[in-house]
Amino acid sequence: MDFRAMIASLPCLTLILVTLGYLTACVVAPFGRCRTCHATGRARSRLARARRDCRRCAGTGLRLRVGRHVINHLHDEYDASKR
C-alpha cells in the first residue's frame, strides 16, 4: 500500500472508529443528559417563571440516546422476523 492510498483510506477508517465508539457508548450507557432541562428534570413554563416537569425526560433528567433507539428498533425487528 502506497502513501496516497493510506492517506485516502484514513477518513473511512476514522468514520468507522467513531461509529463503533458511539455504538459502544450506547450499549454501555444508554441514557444521556436531557438537553431541554440540562439534567435537572425541571423546565420553565412558557408563560411564567414557574417550573414544571420536563416533557422530554418526564422529570428524570435523562433521555434515551438516538443510537440506543436504533439498537432497540433493530432488536425488535429481529425478534419480529423470528416469529
Secondary structure, DSSP 8 states (H G I E B T S, - for coil): --HHHHHHHHHHHHHHHHHHHHHHHHHH--EEE-TTTTTSSEEE-SSSS-EEE-TTTTTSSEEE-HHHHHHHHHHHHHHHHT-
